[in-house]
Every structure is written in C-alpha cells, then in structure tokens.
Amino acid sequence: MKKKILAVDDDSTFSTMIKTYLQKNGYDVLVASNVPNALEIVKKTKPDLILSDYRMPGRDGLEFLSDVKELNCKSPLVLMTGFGDIRLAVRAMKLGARDYLTKPVNPSELLEVVQSILSQKETEKEEVFKVNPISESQKVAPSYTGINFVNGISENWKQIQEHLELVAPTPLSVIILGESGTGKEFVARRLHDLSPRAAKPFIAIDCGALNNEIAASEFFGHIKGSFTGAVQDKVGQFEAANGGTIFLDEVGNLSYEVQIMLLRALQERQIRRVGSTKNIDIDVRVIVATNENLEAAIKNGTFREDLYHRLNEFSIYVAPLRSRTDDIPLFATKFLEMANVELNKNCTKFTDEVLQAFSKYVWPGNLRELKNVVKRAVLLSKHAVIGTESLPKEIFAKEKELAIDDTVDLKLISESMERNKILEALEKVKYNKSKAAQLLNIDRKTLYNKIKLYGLEV
C-alpha cells in the first residue's frame, strides 16, 4: 500500500512539482493550497507525512502544526520555508515539526527526508523490516538533516571518523576529496552534525549546475527588478545558511569569475544581494568536495590558488568502496532496508554468495552504484533472501584489479586511481614513506605533497 503524503502550499506550481516527483517515486500525494483545506484532508485521510509551507494566506505553517496536534493526528510534519530563518526552524522543531527544508527545495534531499521519516515511522510502529543483525559499531547514526548515516568499521572509515571528531569542533574550512559516489556529502553532513552548528542549517549546492548568470543569485540572492526575471526578492543560500554550514559539491566546476565572487565573500564574511547596495554579514562554515585534483587545476589556470588555500584549512579523503570492503555489508544492508520501504518489498538479507560477489567487485560507481544494484536486486528478487540470480552480470564480469605489486609505477596509473594507489602503498609498507615513494616510483617530496593533498596523514 502506497504511503500518503499531504503537500500544503499556496504556490500551485511548486505543489505540482512536489506531487509529480513524489508520485514517480511511489508515493500517493494529496495537495492543499491553504490550511482549512489541509485540515479537512487530515481529518479524512490521516496522511503518513505532511509537507507544509510556512508562508500561507490566513494561517501559517506553525499555526497549521498546532491545528494538526489539536486533532490528535500523529502524522509527522516537515516545514518548508524560503526565508532561511533558522529561528523559525528551531521554533518549529520545538513545537513538534519532524524536520525542515529550505526553499528552493532540492528534490533528492526532499526524497531522502521523506524516506527517512517514513522509515522511522514504521520502526515506531514496530513494523520494521528484518535485516541481518548488526553490532553497536555498525548502527546508523541520526542526523539533524533527517538523512541516516552508516558508520563504517574499515580502517579507512576509522581514519575518517578520527578526522571528523578532530576538526568538527573547530571553525576550519574543509575540503573533502574522493571519487564520484563515495559519499562525500554524507561525510560533510556528518561533520556538520558533530559541530557546534548542528542545530542550524546545512545547505548543499551542486556547483556543477551553476553558470555565471545564476551563480551570484544562487549564492547571494537578489532584489526584485535587479535583472530580467527577478520578479521578487530572493534570499541566497549563504544568507539562508547563516549560523550553519554551506556545502559546495564539486567546487572545481565553478567558473573563474564565480570563484572570485566566492573568495571575496569568504574573506570579508559579507555578501551583497544582486542589485543591492547593502552588505549583509554572514557566519557560515564552508565545506567543499571535489573528485578533481585542484592542485593540477591551479597549474592549468582553471582554479584560483588563493581560493584553494582559503578552502583547504583541513582535508579529508574518502576512500573508494573497493578499498573499504569491510563496510560493504553495512551499506548493502542499509540500502536493502531503504529499497524495501521504497518498493514496498520485504527482503530480509543477502546470501553469502551475494556478499562474496560484492566484496570482489571493483565498484567503479562506489556507493551510488551499490545502492542502485541493491535496489534492482530487491525489485527482481522473488524470495525473501536475495540470491545471485538477482544481480546484474557485470558484478561477476569485473574482478578487482587493485592489488598492488612491487613494480607498480605511479606515472602509469590514471589520476582517478592515484589516491587509492598511494593509500594501498602506504598500508603495504606500514606507512614508511621512503619505501612507499620507492614502490610508487616517485620522490619523497612528491609523495609528501600528495599525502597532504589527499588527507592521508597519520
């Protein structure tokens, strides 16, 4: 049976977008344009989740939340606001809101929040799906963002955890390095959750989707009439994140002109909306992620060196999944649980053969690929226990090609494999840097620079 979600917003275009997107992901979505209509729907249908705008004619989102509680309705409510007011969000949470989202709402973040809350609701009803038992060290840690985070047990993860605990209490800017799909945003969220800013906004921006025309408005906002299409004032993401954390994903994709604007904002701790003459003070922690070699980009003239040093006050390297085989069963189990909820299935676990195949596969798409493979397997499986017949053929076609031997030449290895090769070499020689440099056929200075770049210090 599909989960029912009520979306309450006086913006019909936005409501339609939410309805269409969530329906495509398997949910039954009802829409209301005001609080009275929404309350009638709540009385009749008892939705599994409510998504409510804050600014609405008549009664606002907080008043609606109170109305829902008076009806003795247990439906969790997520507040959506385009005003970036953290005091409002904190007040809503105190009044009983389960979570909040800042407009413009990121669809993938919306889906993660919806899935997480509905999954938690099932647990509260003691209808949780049975999965492989896990130890205390493997349990999912809660996040203020509503997104579950899996704590790994591999040595690579333990090093990440140490770095997170070390840098989280500080105001330092952090660069998170790693291949695409390794979970860099999850690490950034974890860093935020462990910091003194945990109760305040975490806002993620995909820098690859920004061009020169929209970047300034997206980062800093604009005032009505400042350019064609600016029909109303807009709060930028830096202003919305004030007091919290802003995460710039794939920061290497920013154009040179946008890098200049970003550097100025970080140095002056002030922003100015497009078309305005008023400076606005900001207090944000900046975390960025990239799968590119920014030092090479600096040499090529595509990334500013001063911005790099401003951002790189501390670095964390997220190893690829093929180097974290101990963590694969944990992630697979979590993705199984999520797929069960999304696809309305009740698969319980994987066969030993499946887990062995997972450990041998190279996972070029890392966690993103593992999640997709598990979801596909859950969909195809005709039994509660998932067997190898539900896996795609490529899982068995590609053997792991990562074993390092004594004659490996780093100059012959593609850049995408470089970080992992360095780590493997260091582990093989028990972090003797002289021996690692010889093994990799590079000089000690180059190795030290790369260790610093990739956050491999011990």
C-alpha positions as CSV (number, residue, x, y, z in Angstrom):
1,M,0.0,0.0,0.0
2,K,1.4,3.4,-1.0
3,K,2.3,5.9,1.7
4,K,0.1,9.0,1.7
5,I,1.8,12.4,1.7
6,L,0.0,15.7,2.1
7,A,1.7,18.7,0.5
8,V,0.3,22.1,1.7
9,D,1.5,25.2,-0.3
10,D,-0.3,28.1,-1.9
11,D,2.1,28.0,-4.8
12,S,0.3,25.7,-7.2
13,T,3.4,25.3,-9.4
14,F,5.5,24.2,-6.5
15,S,2.8,21.8,-5.2
16,T,2.5,20.2,-8.7
17,M,6.3,19.7,-8.8
18,I,6.3,18.0,-5.4
19,K,3.3,15.9,-6.3
20,T,4.8,14.7,-9.7
21,Y,8.2,14.0,-8.2
22,L,7.0,12.0,-5.2
23,Q,4.4,10.1,-7.3
24,K,7.2,9.0,-9.6
25,N,8.9,7.6,-6.5
26,G,6.0,5.5,-5.4
27,Y,4.0,7.8,-3.1
28,D,0.4,8.8,-3.1
29,V,0.4,12.6,-2.9
30,L,-2.5,14.9,-1.9
31,V,-2.4,18.7,-2.3
32,A,-3.9,21.6,-0.4
33,S,-3.5,25.3,-1.1
34,N,-4.4,26.6,2.4
35,V,-4.7,25.5,6.0
36,P,-8.6,24.9,6.1
37,N,-8.4,22.6,3.1
38,A,-5.4,20.8,4.5
39,L,-7.2,20.2,7.8
40,E,-10.1,18.6,6.1
41,I,-7.8,16.2,4.3
42,V,-6.0,15.4,7.6
43,K,-9.3,14.6,9.2
44,K,-10.4,12.3,6.4
45,T,-7.2,10.5,5.3
46,K,-4.7,10.7,8.2
47,P,-1.7,11.1,5.9
48,D,1.6,9.3,6.7
49,L,3.5,12.5,6.3
50,I,2.7,16.2,5.9
51,L,4.9,18.7,3.9
52,S,3.8,22.3,4.7
53,D,4.9,25.7,3.5
54,Y,5.4,28.3,6.2
55,R,4.1,31.5,4.5
56,M,0.5,30.9,3.5
57,P,-2.6,33.2,3.5
58,G,-4.7,33.1,6.6
59,R,-2.8,30.7,8.9
60,D,0.9,30.0,8.6
61,G,2.8,26.7,8.8
62,L,3.4,26.9,12.6
63,E,-0.3,27.6,13.2
64,F,-1.1,24.6,11.0
65,L,1.2,22.5,13.0
66,S,-0.7,23.4,16.2
67,D,-4.0,22.7,14.4
68,V,-2.7,19.2,13.5
69,K,-1.7,18.5,17.0
70,E,-5.1,19.6,18.3
71,L,-6.7,17.0,16.1
72,N,-4.6,14.4,17.9
73,C,-3.0,13.5,14.5
74,K,0.3,11.7,14.7
75,S,1.4,12.5,11.2
76,P,5.0,13.8,11.2
77,L,5.2,17.3,9.6
78,V,8.1,18.8,7.7
79,L,8.1,22.6,7.4
80,M,9.3,24.2,4.1
81,T,10.4,27.9,4.1
82,G,12.1,30.1,1.6
83,F,13.1,32.7,4.2
84,G,16.1,31.0,5.6
85,D,15.1,31.9,9.2
86,I,16.9,29.5,11.5
87,R,15.0,30.8,14.5
88,L,11.7,29.8,12.8
89,A,13.1,26.4,12.0
90,V,14.2,25.8,15.6
91,R,10.8,27.0,16.9
92,A,9.1,24.7,14.6
93,M,11.2,21.7,15.8
94,K,10.4,22.6,19.4
95,L,6.7,22.7,18.6
96,G,6.8,19.2,17.1
97,A,7.9,19.5,13.5
98,R,9.9,16.5,12.5
99,D,12.3,18.3,10.1
100,Y,12.5,21.4,7.9
101,L,13.6,22.1,4.3
102,T,14.8,25.4,2.9
103,K,13.4,26.6,-0.5
104,P,14.3,26.1,-3.2
105,V,13.9,22.5,-2.2
106,N,16.4,20.1,-3.6
107,P,14.4,17.1,-5.0
108,S,16.9,14.5,-3.9
109,E,17.2,16.0,-0.4
110,L,13.4,16.0,-0.2
111,L,13.2,12.3,-1.2
112,E,15.9,11.4,1.4
113,V,14.0,13.2,4.2
114,V,10.7,11.6,3.2
115,Q,12.2,8.1,3.0
116,S,14.0,8.6,6.3
117,I,10.9,9.9,8.3
118,L,8.6,7.2,6.9
119,S,11.1,4.5,7.7
120,Q,11.4,5.8,11.2
121,K,7.7,5.9,11.5
122,E,7.5,2.2,10.5
123,T,10.1,1.5,13.2
124,E,8.0,3.3,15.8
125,K,5.0,1.0,14.9
126,E,7.3,-2.0,15.4
127,E,6.7,-3.0,11.8
128,V,10.3,-2.6,10.8
129,F,11.7,-5.0,8.2
130,K,14.0,-7.7,9.5
131,V,17.6,-7.4,8.2
132,N,20.9,-9.0,9.0
133,P,21.8,-8.3,12.7
134,I,24.5,-5.6,13.2
135,S,26.7,-4.7,16.1
136,E,26.7,-1.5,18.0
137,S,29.6,-0.2,16.0
138,Q,27.6,-0.6,12.8
139,K,24.4,1.1,13.8
140,V,23.1,4.1,11.8
141,A,23.7,7.5,13.5
142,P,20.8,10.0,13.4
143,S,21.3,13.3,11.6
144,Y,19.7,16.7,12.1
145,T,19.2,16.7,8.3
146,G,17.0,13.6,8.5
147,I,19.4,11.6,6.5
148,N,20.7,8.3,8.0
149,F,24.5,7.8,8.1
150,V,26.2,4.5,8.2
151,N,29.2,4.2,10.5
152,G,31.8,2.0,8.8
153,I,34.2,-0.4,10.5
154,S,37.0,-0.4,8.0
155,E,40.4,1.2,8.8
156,N,39.7,3.8,6.1
157,W,36.5,4.8,7.8
158,K,38.1,4.8,11.3
159,Q,40.6,7.4,9.9
160,I,37.7,9.5,8.6
161,Q,36.0,9.3,11.9
162,E,39.1,10.4,13.7
163,H,39.5,13.4,11.3
164,L,35.8,14.3,11.7
165,E,36.0,14.3,15.5
166,L,39.2,16.3,15.4
167,V,38.0,19.1,13.0
168,A,34.3,19.2,13.8
169,P,34.5,21.5,16.9
170,T,36.7,24.0,15.0
171,P,35.6,26.7,12.5
172,L,38.1,25.5,9.9
173,S,37.0,25.2,6.2
174,V,37.3,21.6,5.0
175,I,37.9,20.0,1.6
176,I,36.5,16.5,1.2
177,L,38.3,14.5,-1.5
178,G,37.2,11.3,-3.2
179,E,35.9,9.7,-6.3
180,S,32.4,10.3,-7.5
181,G,29.8,8.4,-5.5
182,T,32.0,7.7,-2.4
183,G,29.6,9.6,-0.1
184,K,31.4,12.9,0.3
185,E,28.1,14.7,1.0
186,F,27.3,12.2,3.7
187,V,30.7,12.9,5.3
188,A,30.0,16.7,5.1
189,R,26.6,16.2,6.8
190,R,28.3,14.1,9.5
191,L,30.9,16.9,10.0
192,H,28.0,19.4,10.4
193,D,26.2,17.1,12.8
194,L,29.2,16.8,15.1
195,S,29.9,20.5,15.1
196,P,28.5,23.3,17.4
197,R,26.4,24.3,14.4
198,A,24.5,21.1,14.3
199,A,21.1,22.6,15.1
200,K,21.4,25.2,12.4
201,P,21.0,24.9,8.6
202,F,23.1,22.6,6.4
203,I,22.7,23.7,2.8
204,A,24.2,21.8,-0.1
205,I,24.8,23.4,-3.5
206,D,25.8,21.5,-6.7
207,C,28.4,23.7,-8.2
208,G,28.3,21.8,-11.5
209,A,24.7,23.1,-12.1
210,L,25.7,26.8,-11.7
211,N,26.8,29.1,-14.5
212,N,27.9,32.7,-14.4
213,E,24.3,34.0,-14.9
214,I,22.7,32.3,-12.0
215,A,25.6,31.7,-9.6
216,A,25.6,35.1,-7.9
217,S,21.9,35.0,-7.4
218,E,22.0,31.4,-6.1
219,F,24.9,32.2,-3.7
220,F,24.0,35.7,-2.5
221,G,20.3,36.3,-3.6
222,H,18.9,39.2,-5.5
223,I,16.4,42.0,-5.1
224,K,13.3,42.5,-7.2
225,G,13.9,44.0,-10.6
226,S,17.7,43.6,-10.5
227,F,17.6,41.6,-13.7
228,T,15.1,40.2,-16.2
229,G,13.1,37.5,-14.4
230,A,13.8,38.8,-10.9
231,V,10.1,39.2,-10.1
232,Q,10.6,39.1,-6.3
233,D,13.4,39.4,-3.7
234,K,15.3,36.2,-3.2
235,V,17.4,35.0,-0.2
236,G,20.7,33.5,-1.4
237,Q,22.0,30.2,0.0
238,F,24.8,31.8,2.0
239,E,22.3,34.0,3.8
240,A,19.9,31.1,4.3
241,A,22.8,29.1,5.8
242,N,23.8,31.8,8.3
243,G,24.9,30.3,11.5
244,G,25.2,26.9,10.0
245,T,27.1,25.1,7.2
246,I,27.2,25.5,3.5
247,F,28.4,22.6,1.4
248,L,29.7,23.2,-2.1
249,D,29.8,20.0,-4.0
250,E,32.2,19.6,-7.0
251,V,33.7,23.1,-6.3
252,G,36.2,22.5,-9.1
253,N,33.4,23.1,-11.6
254,L,32.9,26.8,-10.7
255,S,34.0,29.2,-13.3
256,Y,36.9,31.5,-12.7
257,E,34.6,34.5,-12.3
258,V,32.4,32.8,-9.8
259,Q,35.5,31.7,-7.8
260,I,36.4,35.4,-7.5
261,M,32.9,36.2,-6.0
262,L,33.2,33.3,-3.7
263,L,36.6,34.3,-2.4
264,R,35.6,37.8,-1.7
265,A,32.6,36.6,0.3
266,L,34.7,34.2,2.4
267,Q,37.4,36.8,3.0
268,E,35.0,39.6,4.0
269,R,32.4,37.4,5.7
270,Q,29.8,39.6,3.9
271,I,27.6,39.2,0.9
272,R,25.5,41.6,-1.2
273,R,22.4,40.6,-3.0
274,V,22.4,41.2,-6.7
275,G,21.1,44.7,-7.4
276,S,21.5,45.8,-3.8
277,T,24.0,48.2,-2.2
278,K,23.6,46.8,1.3
279,N,26.2,44.4,2.7
280,I,24.9,41.5,4.8
281,D,27.1,39.9,7.5
282,I,27.3,36.1,7.3
283,D,28.5,33.5,9.7
284,V,28.9,30.2,7.8
285,R,31.2,27.3,7.9
286,V,32.3,26.2,4.4
287,I,32.8,22.6,3.4
288,V,33.6,21.7,-0.2
289,A,34.0,18.5,-2.1
290,T,35.7,17.5,-5.3
291,N,36.8,14.5,-7.3
292,E,39.3,16.6,-9.2
293,N,42.9,17.3,-8.5
294,L,42.7,21.0,-7.6
295,E,46.5,21.4,-7.5
296,A,46.6,20.4,-11.1
297,A,43.7,22.8,-11.9
298,I,45.7,25.6,-10.3
299,K,48.7,24.8,-12.6
300,N,46.3,24.7,-15.5
301,G,44.9,28.1,-14.6
302,T,41.3,26.9,-14.1
303,F,41.2,27.2,-10.3
304,R,42.4,30.1,-8.2
305,E,45.3,29.3,-5.8
306,D,44.2,31.9,-3.2
307,L,40.7,30.3,-3.1
308,Y,42.2,26.9,-2.8
309,H,44.3,27.8,0.3
310,R,41.3,29.6,1.8
311,L,39.2,26.4,1.5
312,N,41.9,23.9,2.3
313,E,42.4,24.6,6.0
314,F,41.8,20.9,6.5
315,S,41.2,18.0,4.1
316,I,39.5,14.6,4.5
317,Y,39.9,11.8,1.9
318,V,37.0,9.4,1.4
319,A,38.4,6.2,0.0
320,P,36.6,4.3,-2.8
321,L,34.4,1.4,-1.9
322,R,36.8,-1.1,-3.3
323,S,39.2,-0.1,-0.5
324,R,36.5,-0.4,2.2
325,T,35.3,-4.0,1.7
326,D,34.6,-4.4,5.4
327,D,32.0,-1.6,5.1
328,I,30.2,-3.1,2.1
329,P,27.8,-5.4,4.1
330,L,26.8,-2.5,6.3
331,F,25.9,-0.3,3.3
332,A,24.3,-3.1,1.5
333,T,22.1,-3.8,4.5
334,K,21.1,-0.2,4.8
335,F,20.3,0.1,1.1
336,L,18.3,-3.1,1.4
337,E,16.2,-1.5,4.2
338,M,15.7,1.6,2.1
339,A,14.7,-0.3,-1.0
340,N,12.2,-2.3,1.0
341,V,10.5,0.9,2.0
342,E,10.6,2.5,-1.4
343,L,9.5,-0.6,-3.4
344,N,7.1,-2.0,-0.7
345,K,9.0,-5.3,-0.5
346,N,10.1,-7.4,2.4
347,C,13.5,-8.9,1.5
348,T,15.4,-9.9,4.6
349,K,19.0,-10.5,3.7
350,F,21.6,-11.5,1.1
351,T,23.1,-15.0,0.5
352,D,26.7,-15.5,1.3
353,E,27.4,-15.8,-2.4
354,V,26.0,-12.3,-3.0
355,L,28.1,-10.8,-0.2
356,Q,31.2,-12.5,-1.6
357,A,30.4,-11.1,-5.1
358,F,30.0,-7.7,-3.6
359,S,33.4,-7.9,-1.9
360,K,35.2,-9.0,-5.1
361,Y,33.6,-6.4,-7.4
362,V,35.5,-3.2,-8.2
363,W,32.5,-0.8,-7.8
364,P,33.5,2.0,-10.2
365,G,30.4,3.9,-9.2
366,N,31.1,3.4,-5.5
367,L,28.2,3.7,-3.0
368,R,25.9,5.2,-5.7
369,E,26.4,2.1,-7.8
370,L,25.9,-0.3,-4.8
371,K,22.7,1.5,-3.9
372,N,21.3,1.0,-7.4
373,V,22.4,-2.6,-7.5
374,V,20.7,-3.4,-4.2
375,K,17.5,-1.6,-5.3
376,R,17.4,-3.6,-8.5
377,A,18.0,-6.8,-6.7
378,V,15.2,-6.1,-4.2
379,L,12.9,-5.4,-7.2
380,L,13.8,-8.6,-9.0
381,S,14.0,-11.0,-6.1
382,K,11.2,-13.5,-5.9
383,H,12.4,-14.6,-2.4
384,A,13.0,-13.0,0.9
385,V,16.7,-13.9,0.7
386,I,18.4,-12.2,-2.3
387,G,20.5,-14.6,-4.4
388,T,23.0,-14.1,-7.2
389,E,20.3,-14.5,-9.8
390,S,19.0,-11.0,-8.9
391,L,22.4,-9.3,-9.5
392,P,23.5,-7.7,-12.8
393,K,26.0,-9.7,-14.9
394,E,28.7,-7.0,-14.6
395,I,29.0,-7.8,-10.9
396,F,30.7,-11.1,-11.9
397,A,32.4,-9.8,-15.1
398,K,34.8,-7.4,-13.4
399,E,37.3,-8.8,-10.9
400,K,39.0,-6.5,-8.5
401,E,42.1,-5.0,-10.3
402,L,43.6,-3.2,-7.4
403,A,46.2,-5.5,-5.9
404,I,49.4,-3.5,-5.8
405,D,52.7,-5.3,-6.6
406,D,56.3,-4.3,-6.1
407,T,56.8,-2.9,-9.6
408,V,53.8,-0.5,-9.8
409,D,54.8,2.8,-11.4
410,L,52.6,5.6,-10.3
411,K,53.3,7.5,-13.5
412,L,51.4,4.9,-15.4
413,I,48.3,5.0,-13.3
414,S,45.3,7.1,-14.2
415,E,44.6,10.1,-12.0
416,S,41.3,8.6,-10.8
417,M,43.2,5.7,-9.2
418,E,46.0,7.7,-7.8
419,R,44.7,8.4,-4.3
420,N,43.8,4.8,-3.8
421,K,47.1,3.5,-5.0
422,I,49.0,5.8,-2.7
423,L,46.9,4.6,0.3
424,E,47.5,1.0,-0.6
425,A,51.2,1.5,-1.0
426,L,51.4,3.3,2.4
427,E,49.4,0.4,4.1
428,K,51.6,-2.2,2.4
429,V,54.8,-0.7,3.8
430,K,53.2,0.3,7.2
431,Y,53.4,4.0,6.3
432,N,57.2,4.0,5.7
433,K,57.2,7.0,3.4
434,S,60.6,6.3,1.9
435,K,59.6,2.7,1.0
436,A,56.2,3.9,-0.3
437,A,57.9,6.5,-2.6
438,Q,60.2,3.8,-4.0
439,L,57.3,1.5,-4.5
440,L,55.4,4.2,-6.4
441,N,58.4,5.4,-8.3
442,I,58.2,9.0,-7.2
443,D,60.4,11.1,-5.0
444,R,59.7,11.7,-1.3
445,K,58.7,15.3,-1.7
446,T,56.1,14.5,-4.3
447,L,54.7,11.8,-2.0
448,Y,54.6,14.2,0.9
449,N,52.7,16.7,-1.2
450,K,50.2,14.1,-2.4
451,I,49.7,12.7,1.2
452,K,48.8,16.3,2.3
453,L,46.6,16.8,-0.7
454,Y,44.6,13.7,-0.2
455,G,44.4,13.9,3.6
456,L,46.4,10.7,4.2
457,E,48.5,12.0,7.1
458,V,48.7,9.7,10.1
